[in-house]
Amino acid sequence: MKKKRSRRRRPIVPPTVCPVVPPAASPVASPQISPAIALEQQALPIVSELARVARGAEPPPVKLEGAMEILFGAYGESDPEFSGRLLSGWLQAREDKEFRLTLAWQREQIRLSLQDILAEGATSGVFRRDLEAGAVAAIILGVAEGCLLQTATQGGPVSPEHLLRSLLALVSTEA
């Protein structure tokens, strides 16, 4: 029997402000934040809310549905500006370490919150017992990220709500 390694969740820390060196022509410039930090600040409420839901006292199916509604609402029904900023961040992450670390931290925190809920549900028997919580959490996150593309292009053939309901049915013991 394999031992399951538990991953330690990194604490959610508020983003820091990174002042930009003011241009020489402007003697007094207000501090600005980097684009990666701006993206982190916009995504931090999503990460924080998902962590709060995962720690909640509700039954796992209620927690999972709530967490997915938050995630799919933010990614699938968000404003196009946020979708564009997140998609641009992923492209920029290929070249920019700050973006890469910001987005990796965000994805991992979201995935871990979903994984905690799924593992709790599988252990208690309300989700399939053979459920691979880490893999299913990554799948849910990937589907939510796919919704970002639909938001950026004003929709797709399958609504985020329909995707959410289909994923919930797949993890349920009644599936």
N, C-alpha and C positions, 0 to 999 in steps of 0.2 A: 504494500500500500504506500502510495506516494505521500510524503509530507507536503502540506501546502505552506508555502512561504507567504507570510503576510507582508504586504508592502506598507511601509510607514508613510503616512500622508504628510506632505509638507504643510506647515501651517500657512494659512492664507494671510498674507501680509499686504498692507496697503501699498500701492505703487509710490515710488518716490518721484519727486520733481527733479528733472535734470536740466539745469539752466544752460542755455545756449550762449556762447560768447557773443556779446552785442557787436553789431557792425561798427567799424571805426567812425563812420559818418554820424552815428547816433550816440551821443555821450551818455544818455540815460535810456536804456531799453528795459522793458519789463522781462522777467525771466519767462522763457518758453519751455515747453516740454517736447521731448522727441516724439516723432510719429509712433514709435513702438510703445512708448509710455501712454500716449493718448489712446491707442487701441486697447492697451491693458486696462486703463481706467474705464473705458466703455464696456469691456467684457467682464470686469471684476464683479459687478452686481449679479451677473448670471452665475458665475462660479460660486459666489458666496451663497446665493439662494439655493443652488443645487446641494451644496454642502449642508445647509440648514435642513433641507427636506430629508436628506439621507440620515441625519442624526435624529430626526423626529420620532415621535412615539406612535405614529399611524402604522397600520398594517402594511407590509411590503407592496401589495398591489396598489394601494392608495398612494404610497410614496413614489412608486415607479411612474404611475400615471401623472402625478403632479410634477415630478422631475422632467418627464418627457414633454409635458405641456409647456413648461418653462423653456426648455431647450429648443423645441420645435417652434415655439412662439417667437423666440429671439432669433433663431436662424432662418426659419421658414416663412415667417410673417413679419419680419422686421422691416425697418425702413431701408430702401435701396442703398442709402449712404453707408449704413453700418455694414451691409453685405459687401459693398464695394471696398470698404476699408479693410475688412477681414480678408477678402480675396486678394487684394493688393498686398496685404501683409504677408500672405503665404508666398506670393511671387517674390517679394523682397527678401523673405527669409532665406531664399537660396543663396543670397549674397551677403546678407546682413545678420551678424551673430545676435545682435540685440533682438531683432524680430524673431529669429529662430528660437531663442530662449524664451521669449515672451509667449509665443504661440505654443511651444512645447509644454511649458508650465500650465497654460490654460487648458490645453487638451487633456493633459494627464490628470488635472484636478477634476475635470468634468467626468472623465472616464472612471476615476476612482470612486466618485460619488455614485455613479450608476452601478458600478461593480459591487459596492457595499450593499446597495438595495437588492440587487439580484442575488447575491450570496445569501443574504438574510432570508429572502423568499424561498430559495432552493432548500436551505436548511430547515425552514419551518414547514416545507411541503406545499406551499401555495403556488410555487413555480415548479417547473419540471426539476426533478432531483438530479438528472444527468446534465443539467445546465452548466455550461462553462461560463461562469460569471464574467471573467475578464474578456473573453472573446465576444460575448454577446454585448457587453458594454461598449466595446470598440465598434461593433456593428451598428449599434444604436447611434453612436456619435458620428460614424461615417454617413449614415442615412440623413442625420440632421445637417451635416456639412453639405450633403448633396442638395438639400433644400436651399442652401445659400445660393447655389447656382441658379435654381429656379427663381428665387427672389430677384437676383440680378437681371434675369431675362424676363421678368414679369410673369412668372408662373410656369407650370409644366403640366403634363398629363395626369399626374397623381398628386393630390393635395397633401400638404404636410399632415393634416388631420387624418386622412386615410392611411398614410404611412404609419403614423403613431398608433392607430387602432390595430393595424396589421401586426406590428411588432409586439404589442401587448398580447395579442392572441397567440403569437408564436411561443412566448415564454410561459404562458398559463398552463396549468396542469390539465385544463379542459380542452386544450388544443388538439 
